Amino acid sequence: MLKNLITFCAMFFVLSNLSAQMNKIEYIDYKLDNGLHVILHEDHSTPNVVVSVMYHVGSKNENPNRTGFAHFFEHLLFEGSKYIKRGEFDDYISRAGGTNNANTSNDRTFYYDLLPSNHLATGLWLESERMLHAKVEKVGIETQRQVVKEERRQRIDNRPYGSVLEESMKRAFKVHPYRWSVIGSMDHLDAATDEDYVGFYKEFYVPNNAVLSIAGDINVEETKAMIQQYFGSIPRGTKEIYRPEIVEPPLGGEIKDTIYDNIQLPAVVQTYRIPAQGTPDYYALSMLSTLLSDGESSRLYKSLVDEQQKAVFVGSFPFSLEDPGVNLAFGIANQGVSLGDLEVAMNAEFIKVQNELIGEREFQKLRNQVEASFVTSNSTIAGIAESLADYYMYLGDSNLINTELDRFLKVTREDIQRVAQKYLVPENRVVLHYLPKVSKKP
């Protein structure tokens, strides 16, 4: 009785907290004459502001013979500008008491500066300099080449299972640019000329290919005036921005391969082709992945780790990509367990969700998990700034920050069963067996 009461109180607290956080996120958006899309969210809960710029350029926009450029520029555009000396970009942020970072995906590059709100102008100035006057010069190019090479060594070449995504994507895609990794080819970066780099900058890092998203302790009208001051005079790009219109054909049958890696425990990696984010089936597949692998009570973990003890770790997650992408399911085998047995056990869980409608109680728990995750992702001004930009750039509607949860909650138990039957099938997957290098026969 006491245990049930405690559980009820805990659930009530969580649901009450979610309800309190799910207030509508107000924002305004508009365009400058140069094409820069601006999104402003006013929030005075803390004396901080996030200034972020999202460029609609990722690895999929690259020349197949010059891969890795988008990620390379994520680094290069910290090198300084016409009015910022090399290496001083971060100094301005730290002296103001702020932090900054950037990341690159297959589809976009995102820069953000978290600052005390009285340093809003500092963030606007730095990002306008990055957009207009970045130093794309030989010394910076060579410096960042070495930085990226070291990053590849640390994150992919010398990291256990670090090549999983790279090896999976190049087999799952044959013609679409998703087939190469975001970090790209070091040979391509070495072979590129200074003109290649300058051309890439002039094509993609322009106001008409960017979203300026600002969230936090701001006055909207004052901020709009400052934005016009710092960004209004930046000219539009003059080159046509490359957008690949490549439709990947069906996989055409299961692909299986073996990868020998610097690992101790073997692993099974299954890569399934799925629709793009924002589509109805994507939401159902996302919920399916949560059902399978979110937490220790998830189906894969409970069955393969707890009950059968065939795996020490399992997971399944969809990639949120602008074009049709993938869902990765993986398991790291327990000591003495063959990959064949582990793969059969993983497949059994997929077959179960294909053949049996999930119960109402498990479905309600799944909906609660999705709701909690959605709220958490927008619980900070940095998260809000990024979500507003993402929704506009990918789906053309920033208000999805308030309404996308409805799309998840429209997913039915039957939808989850249907997408499992449609997409989690052998003819739609790449299966990789990861084995320790020491087991490879000479």
VMD Tcl script that draws the C-alpha trace (Angstrom):
set ca {
  {0.00 0.00 0.00}
  {2.78 2.42 0.98}
  {4.74 1.52 -2.17}
  {1.70 2.22 -4.35}
  {1.14 5.55 -2.63}
  {4.77 6.59 -3.15}
  {4.57 5.58 -6.81}
  {1.36 7.56 -7.27}
  {2.84 10.65 -5.61}
  {5.96 10.42 -7.76}
  {3.91 10.12 -10.96}
  {1.71 13.03 -9.87}
  {4.77 15.18 -9.27}
  {6.28 14.34 -12.67}
  {3.03 14.99 -14.55}
  {2.41 18.23 -12.65}
  {5.94 19.40 -13.43}
  {5.51 18.55 -17.11}
  {2.24 20.45 -17.24}
  {3.87 23.49 -15.68}
  {6.70 23.45 -18.20}
  {4.53 22.98 -21.28}
  {3.52 26.61 -21.53}
  {3.49 27.94 -25.07}
  {6.87 29.26 -26.17}
  {6.30 32.72 -27.59}
  {8.55 34.04 -30.32}
  {8.60 36.39 -33.27}
  {10.31 35.79 -36.56}
  {11.02 37.92 -39.60}
  {13.47 38.27 -42.47}
  {16.06 40.91 -43.19}
  {16.33 42.25 -46.73}
  {19.46 40.12 -47.26}
  {17.48 36.93 -46.58}
  {18.63 36.28 -43.01}
  {15.80 34.64 -41.08}
  {15.57 35.96 -37.50}
  {13.81 34.30 -34.55}
  {13.52 36.03 -31.16}
  {12.30 34.49 -27.90}
  {12.07 36.78 -24.87}
  {12.58 35.10 -21.48}
  {13.56 37.05 -18.37}
  {13.84 34.06 -16.01}
  {17.65 34.38 -15.96}
  {19.92 37.32 -16.93}
  {21.37 35.38 -19.86}
  {20.99 35.31 -23.60}
  {21.83 32.81 -26.34}
  {22.91 34.15 -29.71}
  {22.94 31.34 -32.25}
  {23.37 31.05 -36.00}
  {22.39 27.93 -37.91}
  {23.71 27.56 -41.45}
  {21.88 25.26 -43.83}
  {25.01 23.37 -44.78}
  {26.14 19.94 -43.68}
  {28.08 17.07 -45.13}
  {25.32 16.33 -47.65}
  {26.01 19.65 -49.41}
  {29.62 18.75 -50.16}
  {31.34 17.83 -53.40}
  {31.89 14.03 -53.32}
  {35.58 14.74 -53.98}
  {35.81 17.31 -51.18}
  {34.08 15.67 -48.25}
  {34.51 16.96 -44.71}
  {34.27 20.64 -45.65}
  {31.22 21.51 -43.50}
  {32.78 20.01 -40.39}
  {36.12 21.59 -41.28}
  {34.49 25.01 -41.47}
  {32.92 24.50 -38.06}
  {36.52 24.66 -36.81}
  {37.90 27.17 -39.32}
  {35.33 29.85 -38.52}
  {36.77 30.16 -35.01}
  {40.09 31.27 -36.53}
  {39.17 34.94 -36.45}
  {38.07 37.60 -38.92}
  {39.03 40.92 -40.42}
  {38.58 42.58 -37.01}
  {39.21 39.61 -34.71}
  {42.75 38.31 -34.39}
  {43.46 34.60 -34.75}
  {42.54 32.72 -31.60}
  {40.69 35.64 -30.00}
  {37.14 34.58 -30.80}
  {36.86 32.47 -27.65}
  {38.65 35.15 -25.60}
  {35.86 37.66 -26.21}
  {33.31 35.10 -25.00}
  {35.23 34.06 -21.88}
  {36.03 37.67 -20.88}
  {32.31 38.40 -21.05}
  {31.64 35.49 -18.70}
  {30.05 33.30 -21.35}
  {30.53 30.00 -23.14}
  {30.25 28.99 -26.77}
  {30.33 25.96 -28.99}
  {29.39 24.59 -32.39}
  {28.39 21.34 -34.04}
  {27.94 19.99 -37.54}
  {25.59 17.32 -38.85}
  {24.78 15.83 -42.22}
  {22.33 18.71 -42.78}
  {23.41 21.86 -40.93}
  {26.08 23.69 -38.91}
  {25.16 25.38 -35.63}
  {27.06 28.01 -33.64}
  {25.90 29.39 -30.31}
  {27.13 31.85 -27.70}
  {25.68 31.82 -24.16}
  {26.32 35.21 -22.58}
  {25.16 37.50 -19.79}
  {22.35 39.50 -21.34}
  {24.27 42.77 -21.08}
  {26.71 41.28 -23.60}
  {24.12 40.67 -26.32}
  {25.99 43.07 -28.60}
  {29.18 41.04 -28.15}
  {27.47 37.89 -29.43}
  {25.87 39.72 -32.35}
  {29.16 41.31 -33.36}
  {31.09 38.01 -33.18}
  {28.53 36.12 -35.25}
  {28.27 38.91 -37.83}
  {32.06 38.83 -38.17}
  {31.94 35.06 -38.65}
  {29.36 35.53 -41.42}
  {30.99 38.45 -43.24}
  {34.71 38.63 -42.52}
  {35.94 35.17 -41.52}
  {39.61 34.48 -42.18}
  {39.77 31.74 -44.80}
  {43.55 31.85 -45.12}
  {46.41 29.42 -45.56}
  {47.69 29.55 -41.97}
  {44.25 28.88 -40.49}
  {43.47 26.19 -43.06}
  {46.66 24.30 -42.27}
  {46.14 24.66 -38.51}
  {42.62 23.28 -38.66}
  {43.61 20.47 -40.99}
  {45.82 19.15 -38.21}
  {43.09 19.70 -35.61}
  {40.55 17.73 -37.66}
  {43.01 14.91 -38.30}
  {43.64 14.58 -34.57}
  {39.88 14.65 -33.93}
  {39.40 11.81 -36.39}
  {42.12 9.77 -34.69}
  {40.52 10.29 -31.29}
  {36.83 9.93 -32.22}
  {36.90 7.32 -34.99}
  {40.20 5.59 -35.72}
  {41.33 4.90 -32.13}
  {38.01 4.78 -30.33}
  {36.33 1.41 -29.77}
  {33.28 1.13 -32.03}
  {34.12 4.64 -33.29}
  {33.65 3.66 -36.93}
  {30.16 2.19 -36.48}
  {28.30 5.10 -38.06}
  {30.79 5.56 -40.89}
  {30.82 1.86 -41.79}
  {27.03 1.59 -41.54}
  {26.16 4.67 -43.60}
  {28.48 3.89 -46.49}
  {26.69 0.56 -46.92}
  {23.17 1.85 -46.31}
  {23.54 4.55 -48.99}
  {24.98 4.12 -52.46}
  {24.15 7.44 -54.19}
  {22.95 9.91 -51.54}
  {25.56 12.13 -49.81}
  {24.65 10.56 -46.47}
  {26.95 7.78 -47.59}
  {30.04 9.67 -46.38}
  {30.74 10.69 -42.79}
  {30.39 14.20 -41.43}
  {34.10 14.32 -40.58}
  {34.84 13.36 -44.18}
  {38.05 12.34 -45.88}
  {41.42 13.60 -44.69}
  {42.78 13.04 -48.20}
  {40.09 15.36 -49.58}
  {40.99 18.07 -47.09}
  {44.67 17.73 -47.95}
  {43.99 17.88 -51.68}
  {41.77 20.96 -51.49}
  {43.15 24.30 -52.64}
  {42.72 27.66 -50.93}
  {40.24 28.53 -53.69}
  {38.15 25.46 -52.81}
  {37.86 26.66 -49.23}
  {37.10 30.27 -50.14}
  {34.45 29.12 -52.61}
  {32.73 26.95 -50.00}
  {32.62 29.86 -47.55}
  {31.17 32.28 -50.09}
  {28.49 29.82 -51.17}
  {27.14 28.61 -47.85}
  {28.01 31.04 -45.03}
  {25.74 33.81 -46.22}
  {22.67 35.42 -44.63}
  {20.19 33.90 -47.08}
  {21.39 30.44 -45.98}
  {21.20 31.07 -42.24}
  {18.88 31.43 -39.27}
  {19.75 33.81 -36.44}
  {17.96 32.52 -33.34}
  {18.17 34.49 -30.09}
  {16.59 33.46 -26.80}
  {16.75 34.88 -23.31}
  {16.74 38.13 -21.39}
  {16.19 40.56 -24.26}
  {14.02 43.49 -25.22}
  {12.63 42.55 -28.62}
  {12.54 46.01 -30.18}
  {16.03 46.91 -28.98}
  {17.32 43.56 -30.20}
  {15.80 44.05 -33.64}
  {17.59 47.38 -33.95}
  {20.90 45.78 -32.94}
  {20.41 42.94 -35.42}
  {19.86 45.44 -38.20}
  {23.03 47.25 -37.15}
  {25.23 44.14 -37.17}
  {23.66 41.98 -39.88}
  {21.58 44.27 -42.08}
  {24.45 45.38 -44.32}
  {25.86 41.89 -44.93}
  {25.23 41.15 -48.63}
  {23.27 38.16 -49.84}
  {25.23 35.31 -51.31}
  {25.60 35.53 -55.08}
  {26.13 31.83 -55.80}
  {23.31 29.33 -56.14}
  {23.30 27.24 -52.97}
  {23.72 23.54 -53.71}
  {20.88 21.37 -52.42}
  {21.19 17.71 -53.39}
  {17.99 16.33 -54.90}
  {19.14 12.74 -54.83}
  {16.64 9.99 -54.10}
  {18.27 6.87 -52.71}
  {16.81 3.71 -54.27}
  {15.61 0.86 -52.03}
  {18.37 -1.13 -50.40}
  {17.34 -4.16 -52.42}
  {18.14 -6.80 -49.85}
  {20.02 -7.38 -46.63}
  {23.71 -6.44 -46.61}
  {25.99 -8.26 -44.16}
  {29.62 -7.60 -43.43}
  {32.31 -8.04 -40.78}
  {34.42 -5.22 -39.31}
  {37.55 -5.86 -37.26}
  {38.11 -3.13 -34.70}
  {40.14 -2.24 -31.60}
  {37.54 -3.73 -29.28}
  {37.35 -6.45 -26.66}
  {33.67 -7.42 -26.88}
  {32.04 -8.23 -30.23}
  {28.95 -6.31 -31.33}
  {26.01 -6.53 -33.73}
  {24.98 -3.33 -35.52}
  {21.78 -3.23 -37.59}
  {21.07 -0.19 -39.74}
  {17.53 0.17 -41.08}
  {16.54 2.70 -43.72}
  {13.70 5.01 -42.53}
  {11.80 8.12 -43.73}
  {12.90 11.71 -43.13}
  {12.11 13.56 -39.93}
  {8.77 15.31 -39.86}
  {6.94 12.49 -41.66}
  {4.20 10.52 -39.86}
  {6.16 7.26 -40.03}
  {9.22 8.98 -38.53}
  {7.26 9.82 -35.37}
  {6.01 6.25 -35.07}
  {9.54 4.87 -35.58}
  {10.94 7.29 -33.00}
  {8.41 6.03 -30.46}
  {9.24 2.46 -31.43}
  {12.91 3.09 -30.65}
  {11.95 4.54 -27.27}
  {9.90 1.42 -26.58}
  {12.81 -0.82 -27.51}
  {15.73 0.88 -25.82}
  {14.98 3.89 -23.61}
  {16.08 2.91 -20.12}
  {16.58 -0.29 -18.19}
  {12.89 -1.16 -18.40}
  {12.90 -1.01 -22.20}
  {12.28 -4.17 -24.16}
  {15.77 -4.73 -25.55}
  {17.51 -4.00 -22.26}
  {15.11 -6.04 -20.14}
  {15.25 -9.06 -22.43}
  {18.85 -9.14 -23.68}
  {20.72 -7.63 -20.72}
  {18.66 -8.54 -17.66}
  {16.86 -11.77 -18.50}
  {18.96 -13.55 -21.13}
  {22.27 -11.85 -20.23}
  {23.35 -12.02 -23.85}
  {24.40 -8.38 -24.03}
  {26.12 -5.87 -21.80}
  {24.65 -2.97 -23.72}
  {21.88 -2.52 -26.29}
  {20.29 0.42 -28.01}
  {18.16 1.65 -30.87}
  {17.77 5.21 -32.12}
  {16.62 7.00 -35.26}
  {18.69 9.72 -36.91}
  {16.76 12.97 -37.31}
  {17.76 13.77 -40.88}
  {16.34 16.15 -43.45}
  {16.20 13.44 -46.13}
  {15.27 9.79 -45.54}
  {17.82 8.39 -43.10}
  {18.45 5.44 -40.81}
  {17.69 3.82 -37.49}
  {20.59 2.10 -35.75}
  {20.03 -0.89 -33.47}
  {23.02 -2.42 -31.75}
  {24.09 -4.84 -29.07}
  {27.46 -5.49 -27.43}
  {27.78 -9.18 -26.66}
  {28.33 -10.52 -23.17}
  {31.41 -12.63 -22.52}
  {31.14 -15.98 -24.30}
  {27.99 -15.09 -26.29}
  {28.23 -15.55 -30.06}
  {27.10 -12.75 -32.34}
  {24.77 -15.18 -34.04}
  {22.92 -15.81 -30.78}
  {22.84 -12.10 -29.96}
  {21.48 -11.24 -33.40}
  {18.74 -13.87 -33.11}
  {17.75 -12.45 -29.72}
  {17.62 -8.89 -31.09}
  {15.53 -9.99 -34.05}
  {13.14 -11.80 -31.73}
  {12.30 -8.51 -30.01}
  {11.62 -6.85 -33.36}
  {9.43 -9.77 -34.44}
  {7.51 -9.57 -31.18}
  {6.54 -5.94 -31.73}
  {5.62 -6.79 -35.33}
  {3.32 -9.64 -34.29}
  {1.85 -8.36 -31.03}
  {0.12 -5.05 -30.40}
  {1.74 -3.39 -27.38}
  {-0.45 -3.21 -24.29}
  {-2.33 -0.09 -23.22}
  {-0.32 0.30 -20.01}
  {3.04 0.04 -21.82}
  {1.76 2.43 -24.47}
  {0.79 5.02 -21.87}
  {4.23 4.76 -20.29}
  {5.77 5.26 -23.74}
  {3.68 8.40 -24.30}
  {4.80 9.75 -20.92}
  {8.46 9.12 -21.82}
  {8.09 10.94 -25.13}
  {6.35 13.85 -23.45}
  {9.04 14.14 -20.78}
  {11.82 14.02 -23.37}
  {10.14 16.69 -25.48}
  {9.75 19.04 -22.54}
  {13.32 18.48 -21.35}
  {14.75 19.34 -24.78}
  {13.17 22.79 -24.54}
  {13.85 23.48 -20.86}
  {16.81 25.86 -21.43}
  {17.17 28.98 -23.53}
  {19.93 27.25 -25.50}
  {17.58 24.33 -26.26}
  {14.80 26.72 -27.25}
  {17.04 28.73 -29.57}
  {18.23 25.58 -31.32}
  {14.77 24.01 -31.59}
  {13.26 27.18 -33.09}
  {16.03 27.27 -35.71}
  {15.83 23.53 -36.41}
  {12.08 23.56 -36.95}
  {12.29 26.50 -39.32}
  {15.27 25.19 -41.29}
  {14.11 21.60 -41.69}
  {10.33 21.87 -41.71}
  {9.61 25.54 -42.38}
  {7.61 26.04 -39.17}
  {9.20 27.25 -35.93}
  {5.86 26.85 -34.15}
  {6.43 23.10 -34.14}
  {8.26 23.82 -30.88}
  {4.73 24.15 -29.48}
  {2.88 21.61 -31.61}
  {5.23 18.79 -32.60}
  {4.42 16.86 -29.44}
  {0.87 16.52 -30.82}
  {2.31 14.65 -33.79}
  {3.94 12.14 -31.44}
  {0.79 11.78 -29.38}
  {-1.27 11.06 -32.51}
  {0.77 7.89 -33.04}
  {-1.30 4.83 -32.21}
  {-0.33 1.36 -31.05}
  {-1.30 0.15 -34.51}
  {1.05 2.71 -36.10}
  {3.96 1.38 -34.06}
  {3.20 -2.18 -35.07}
  {2.81 -1.14 -38.72}
  {6.17 0.68 -38.99}
  {7.90 -2.23 -37.28}
  {6.46 -4.52 -39.93}
  {7.35 -2.13 -42.76}
  {10.86 -0.98 -41.85}
  {12.45 -3.40 -39.35}
  {12.78 -6.16 -41.91}
  {15.88 -7.98 -43.22}
  {15.62 -6.69 -46.80}
  {15.80 -3.11 -45.47}
  {18.90 -3.38 -43.32}
  {22.67 -3.49 -43.15}
  {24.05 -5.90 -40.53}
  {27.61 -5.50 -39.32}
  {29.41 -7.89 -37.01}
  {32.13 -6.06 -35.09}
  {34.94 -8.34 -34.00}
  {38.23 -7.73 -32.14}
  {41.20 -7.32 -34.45}
  {43.03 -10.06 -32.57}
  {40.46 -12.57 -33.86}
  {41.19 -11.77 -37.50}
  {42.98 -14.58 -39.24}
  {46.22 -13.57 -40.99}
}
mol new
graphics top color blue
foreach p $ca { graphics top sphere $p radius 0.5 }
foreach p [lrange $ca 0 end-1] q [lrange $ca 1 end] { graphics top cylinder $p $q radius 0.2 }
display resetview
